[in-house]
């Protein structure tokens, strides 16, 4: 592990000012991902600015029925929060599916959104990886890629500096993407709000960048807008082992049914792309149509038509199709009960 200096600011603005002058520095929240990457030699910050006690640990009501979640709220506390469980069940379910109890106690809400990929080639410093070492190529496209992306990836061959088929690991981010959450950020130029739709990015021509945040910008809170029909929502996750593992495929969904037809719907997918994937094609296909198994399957197939799987992860396409269908069927049955 590279030697580093530890700093502890007294307020968020002070932390931002500290990191602004440290181009190789990083924020330290719960540390559940960053410290592991430092031990592996993947992350090599020369300065750590501790922000765990600087942002809010509270969940506050917003006008109209939404919630503001402080960036320092532990994942365990957020999953147990009554208002979250009642208003946004998919959010609590995603958190409970996301990690062991010990990790949920330590991991913060803001840090959860900024997790790095668990792609084997990213975490192994002996392997080529455009995300870890820009321009080094991507070993995954011709190697082990069973748990990697089938949507939105960049595959120009293993030697291309643009190739990346990594997936984003956060379950919480998938649920927040479905809920159209807004991320409040503090940077050197002041405060701004970033829609969840714009926070994470696809690899494009720079796989090394996971998010649109500038260096030194600090997540201070997440605003979840009111969505009355999100009380009928679900998060479903398929993984290699039930105890604790990252998603092969996950689905976050909420649906508004008006006596039969689908009035509105939100669907986001995890485990399939470099960012939480909003299933807009499936949503468009469902709105105004019947809430039937056939309609759900057709919508899922419309979404997955853009998939470009490789040899070892082609199973994710039918898996995602089936998961979307089963999740929507469950919500539909609960709405009729």
C-alpha positions in Angstrom: 0.0 0.0 0.0 1.2 3.5 -0.9 2.0 5.8 2.0 -0.7 8.5 2.5 -1.4 11.5 4.6 -4.6 11.5 6.7 -6.6 14.7 7.0 -9.8 15.5 8.9 -11.7 18.6 7.9 -14.2 20.4 10.2 -16.9 20.9 7.7 -17.8 19.9 4.1 -16.5 23.1 2.6 -13.2 22.6 4.3 -13.0 19.0 3.0 -13.6 20.3 -0.5 -10.9 22.9 -0.2 -8.4 20.4 1.1 -9.0 17.9 -1.7 -9.0 20.7 -4.4 -5.3 21.1 -3.9 -4.6 17.3 -3.9 -5.0 15.9 -7.4 -4.2 12.4 -6.2 -6.2 12.6 -3.0 -9.5 10.9 -2.1 -12.4 11.2 0.3 -12.7 8.6 3.0 -16.3 7.7 4.1 -17.1 4.2 5.3 -14.0 2.9 3.5 -15.6 -0.5 2.7 -14.5 -0.3 -1.0 -11.7 2.3 -1.0 -9.6 0.6 1.7 -9.9 -2.8 -0.1 -8.7 -1.2 -3.3 -5.8 0.5 -1.5 -4.7 -2.9 -0.1 -4.7 -4.4 -3.6 -2.7 -1.5 -5.0 -5.6 -0.5 -7.3 -6.3 2.8 -5.6 -3.2 4.8 -4.6 -4.2 8.1 -3.0 -1.5 10.1 -1.4 -4.0 12.0 0.8 -7.2 10.8 2.5 -9.7 13.4 3.7 -12.1 11.9 6.2 -15.7 13.0 5.6 -17.6 10.4 7.5 -18.7 12.9 10.2 -19.1 15.9 8.0 -22.3 15.2 6.1 -25.7 14.4 7.6 -26.6 11.1 9.2 -30.3 12.0 9.1 -33.3 11.2 6.9 -35.5 14.2 6.5 -39.0 14.8 5.1 -39.2 16.9 2.0 -42.3 19.0 1.0 -44.7 16.8 -0.9 -43.7 13.5 0.6 -40.2 12.9 -0.6 -37.1 12.2 1.5 -33.7 13.8 1.8 -31.1 11.2 2.8 -27.8 12.4 4.3 -24.7 11.1 2.6 -23.4 9.7 5.9 -26.5 7.7 6.7 -25.3 4.1 7.2 -26.8 1.6 4.8 -28.1 -0.4 7.8 -29.9 2.6 9.2 -31.4 3.6 5.9 -32.8 0.0 5.3 -34.4 0.1 8.7 -35.9 3.6 8.4 -39.7 3.3 8.6 -40.4 6.0 6.0 -38.2 4.3 3.5 -39.8 0.9 4.1 -43.3 2.3 3.8 -42.8 4.8 0.9 -40.1 3.1 -1.1 -39.9 -0.7 -0.4 -37.6 -1.3 -3.3 -35.0 1.0 -1.7 -35.0 -1.0 1.6 -34.9 -4.3 -0.3 -32.0 -3.2 -2.4 -30.0 -2.2 0.6 -30.7 -5.5 2.4 -29.6 -7.4 -0.7 -26.5 -5.3 -1.2 -24.1 -6.5 1.5 -23.6 -8.3 4.8 -24.8 -6.8 8.0 -21.3 -5.8 9.0 -20.7 -3.9 5.8 -24.2 -2.2 5.9 -23.3 -0.9 9.4 -20.2 0.8 8.0 -21.0 1.7 4.4 -22.5 5.2 3.8 -25.2 6.2 1.4 -23.0 8.6 -0.5 -20.1 6.1 -0.7 -22.3 3.3 -1.9 -23.1 5.2 -5.1 -19.4 5.7 -5.8 -18.3 2.0 -5.6 -15.8 0.8 -8.2 -16.5 -2.2 -10.4 -15.6 -5.6 -9.1 -14.3 -6.8 -12.5 -11.5 -9.2 -11.9 -9.3 -7.4 -14.4 -9.8 -4.1 -12.6 -8.8 -5.5 -9.2 -5.8 -7.5 -10.4 -2.9 -5.1 -11.0 -1.1 -7.7 -13.2 -3.9 -7.6 -15.8 -4.7 -5.1 -18.6 -7.6 -2.8 -17.7 -8.5 0.5 -19.3 -10.3 1.6 -16.2 -7.3 1.1 -13.9 -4.6 2.0 -16.4 -6.0 4.0 -19.3 -4.8 2.7 -22.7 -3.6 -0.7 -21.4 -6.5 -2.6 -23.1 -9.2 -4.9 -21.6 -8.4 -8.5 -20.7 -12.0 -9.3 -19.9 -13.4 -9.4 -23.5 -11.3 -12.5 -24.3 -11.1 -13.7 -20.7 -13.4 -14.1 -17.8 -16.5 -12.0 -18.4 -19.4 -14.1 -17.0 -20.5 -11.3 -14.6 -19.9 -8.4 -16.9 -21.9 -6.0 -19.1 -24.4 -6.9 -21.9 -25.8 -3.4 -22.3 -24.0 -0.1 -23.1 -20.5 -1.5 -23.1 -17.7 -0.4 -25.4 -16.1 -3.4 -27.1 -13.6 -2.5 -29.8 -11.3 -5.4 -29.1 -9.0 -6.3 -26.3 -6.2 -3.9 -27.3 -8.4 -0.8 -27.8 -8.0 2.0 -25.2 -11.8 2.4 -25.2 -12.9 -1.2 -24.5 -14.6 -1.8 -21.2 -17.3 -4.2 -20.3 -17.3 -3.6 -16.5 -20.5 -3.4 -14.5 -21.5 -1.1 -11.7 -21.9 -3.0 -8.4 -24.3 -0.8 -6.3 -27.7 -2.2 -5.6 -28.8 1.1 -4.0 -27.9 3.0 -7.1 -30.2 0.8 -9.2 -33.2 1.5 -6.9 -32.4 5.3 -6.8 -32.2 5.3 -10.6 -35.7 3.9 -10.8 -36.9 6.5 -8.4 -35.4 9.5 -10.3 -33.4 10.5 -7.2 -31.4 13.7 -7.2 -27.8 13.8 -5.8 -26.7 17.0 -4.0 -23.1 17.7 -4.5 -20.6 20.3 -3.1 -17.6 21.3 -5.1 -15.1 24.2 -5.4 -17.6 26.1 -7.5 -20.4 25.7 -4.9 -23.4 23.4 -4.7 -25.2 21.7 -7.5 -27.8 18.9 -8.0 -27.1 15.9 -10.3 -30.0 13.7 -11.4 -29.2 10.0 -10.8 -29.6 9.7 -14.6 -26.6 11.8 -15.1 -24.4 10.7 -12.2 -23.0 7.5 -13.6 -21.6 7.2 -17.1 -21.1 4.5 -19.7 -17.5 3.8 -20.7 -17.6 5.7 -24.0 -14.1 6.8 -24.9 -12.8 7.1 -21.3 -13.5 3.9 -19.3 -11.4 5.2 -16.4 -14.3 7.6 -15.3 -17.2 6.0 -13.5 -19.2 9.2 -12.8 -19.6 12.8 -14.0 -18.3 14.2 -10.7 -15.3 16.5 -10.9 -12.3 15.8 -8.7 -13.0 17.0 -5.2 -16.8 17.1 -5.5 -18.5 15.7 -2.4 -21.9 14.1 -2.2 -23.8 15.7 0.7 -27.3 14.2 0.3 -29.7 12.3 -1.9 -33.2 13.6 -2.5 -35.8 11.0 -3.4 -39.0 12.6 -4.9 -42.4 11.6 -3.8 -43.9 8.8 -5.8 -47.2 7.6 -4.1 -47.4 4.4 -6.1 -43.8 3.4 -5.2 -45.4 1.8 -2.1 -46.0 -1.1 -4.6 -42.4 -1.6 -5.7 -39.9 -4.4 -5.6 -36.2 -5.1 -5.9 -35.2 -8.5 -7.1 -31.6 -9.8 -7.4 -30.1 -12.9 -8.8 -26.6 -13.7 -7.5 -24.3 -16.7 -7.3 -24.9 -17.2 -3.6 -27.7 -15.9 -1.4 -25.5 -14.9 1.6 -23.6 -12.1 0.0 -22.6 -11.5 -3.7 -22.9 -8.9 -6.4 -25.8 -9.1 -8.9 -25.7 -11.2 -12.0 -28.9 -9.3 -12.8 -31.1 -7.2 -10.6 -34.4 -5.4 -11.2 -35.8 -2.4 -9.4 -39.5 -1.7 -10.4 -42.5 0.2 -9.4 -45.9 0.2 -11.3 -49.0 2.3 -11.2 -52.1 0.3 -12.2 -55.4 2.0 -12.8 -58.0 -0.8 -12.6 -56.0 -2.9 -15.0 -54.0 -0.9 -17.6 -50.5 0.2 -16.7 -50.7 3.9 -16.0 -47.0 4.4 -15.3 -44.0 2.3 -14.5 -40.3 2.6 -13.5 -37.8 -0.1 -14.2 -34.0 -0.1 -13.7 -31.5 -2.9 -14.1 -28.3 -3.8 -12.3 -25.5 -6.2 -13.1 -25.9 -5.6 -16.9 -24.1 -2.3 -17.6 -21.3 0.1 -16.6 -24.0 2.2 -14.9 -27.5 1.5 -13.4 -29.5 0.9 -16.5 -32.9 2.6 -16.8 -35.2 0.3 -18.9 -36.9 3.1 -20.9 -37.8 1.0 -23.9 -39.6 -1.4 -21.6 -41.3 1.4 -19.8 -42.5 3.0 -23.0 -43.9 -0.3 -24.2 -45.9 -0.9 -21.0 -47.5 2.5 -20.4 -51.2 2.4 -21.3 -51.1 -1.3 -22.1 -52.4 -4.3 -20.2 -50.8 -5.6 -17.1 -50.4 -9.2 -18.4 -47.5 -11.6 -18.4 -47.4 -11.4 -22.2 -47.1 -7.6 -22.2 -44.4 -7.7 -19.5 -42.4 -10.2 -21.4 -42.7 -8.3 -24.7 -41.6 -5.1 -23.0 -38.6 -6.9 -21.4 -37.6 -8.3 -24.8 -37.8 -4.8 -26.3 -35.4 -3.5 -23.7 -32.9 -6.4 -24.1 -33.0 -6.2 -27.9 -30.0 -3.8 -27.6 -27.9 -6.3 -25.6 -24.6 -7.4 -27.0 -23.5 -10.3 -24.8 -20.3 -12.2 -25.1 -19.9 -16.0 -24.9 -19.9 -16.4 -21.2 -22.6 -13.9 -20.2 -25.2 -14.5 -22.9 -27.4 -16.1 -20.1 -28.0 -12.6 -18.7 -30.3 -11.7 -21.6 -33.0 -14.3 -20.9 -32.4 -13.9 -17.1 -33.1 -10.2 -17.2 -36.1 -10.8 -19.4 -37.5 -13.3 -17.0 -36.7 -11.2 -13.9 -38.5 -8.1 -15.3 -41.5 -10.2 -16.1 -41.6 -11.9 -12.7 -41.1 -8.7 -10.8 -43.9 -6.9 -12.6 -46.2 -9.9 -12.1 -45.5 -9.8 -8.4 -46.3 -6.1 -8.2 -49.5 -6.6 -10.3 -50.7 -9.4 -8.1 -50.2 -7.3 -5.0 -52.1 -4.4 -6.6 -55.1 -6.7 -7.2 -55.0 -8.2 -3.7 
